[in-house]
Amino acid sequence: MSLVEKEIKEQVETLPLTLEYMENYLAKEKIPSFILESDLIYFIGCGTSLYLSLSASRFFTLKTKKETKFLPGGEIFFASNENVGNKYLKRSAILISRSGESTEVIKAGEVFRKMNIPTLGITLEPESSLTKISNVSIILPFREESIVMTKSFSGILLSLELISSYMIGEDFSAYKNLVKKVPEVIQRMEEEADKYMNFKHYVFLGLGIEEGIARESALKLEEMSLSKVEAYSTFEYRHGPKSLVEEGFLVSIFRRGLKEEEDLIEELESYGAKVITIGDDGDNIPISYLPESVFLKVLWGQILGLKIADYKNINVESPRNLSKVVKF
Ligand code: F1P
């Protein structure tokens, strides 16, 4: 078994561990007042951590009703005047980095410091630069060795979901039920992925909090299996990109039970695509329509990417052109 596969499967343990860790953290520590009092919160990350920022920021808005804006670290490092105005009185930023060393995220932390915008860092690495530049840091209680990010994504996203729910006084019972589902979700996804290893083009579509999952799923297939992939906010696919659809396309839709999704599925199938849905009962991969379940849905791209890589005899331990930390 490859290290990547081992770490994907370790989510059976790391997700309940993260839930317990964050429950204790939130009971003991205060959520920083600069987060509680913000009108606008920036979510900053690179690569996989950017798509994590996307899903986490929209979940934050869903729960807390605060304005949020997700951005690549480079947009703050190199173009802060085009991304950060000065109209909001109370702002803060959440900096997301598994390694805590991606240059653009660290530099973004320095830019925010100069702007007097306080930052909350979240990482897996205790002694990292991110913990030094952030006003407050949360360090998750597990490490990740692979270049490809898997359990770090679901663990950090779950942590940010829990913070959002905690801020509005919700209990964690929904999450406790969801983390119990990890083994059955992995097994179901493995069975399903076995059918779809030989398509010429993969598309992932997700709305709202699940757009980040769609984009991360596409990145997983690129990194792990060198597949041709695209990802969009679900209905954006209709505004042009669908012109490519034909036999040999696999479209994964992270569904939320909308009638318009059914119409889109019918349309794409009429062009020759195979469409599979990740959602709740009645979908190919039934998980939950609860927004809290978003951290579980990233497993689909991880498992499909692994299966395709195995099928194509690609070594997922050393993804082409990639390193574990990207620095300038
Ligand atoms: C993020 C990242 C990943 C990429 C690769 C290199 O790093 O760029 O998105 O897949 O693993 O690292 P980090 O800032 O989250 O450590």
Boltz pocket constraint, residues with backbone or C-beta under 6 A from the ligand:
constraints:
  - pocket:
      binder: B
      contacts: [[A, 46], [A, 47], [A, 48], [A, 49], [A, 96], [A, 97], [A, 98], [A, 99], [A, 100], [A, 101], [A, 102], [A, 105], [A, 146], [A, 147], [A, 148], [A, 149], [A, 223], [A, 322], [A, 323], [A, 324], [A, 325], [A, 326]]
      max_distance: 6.0
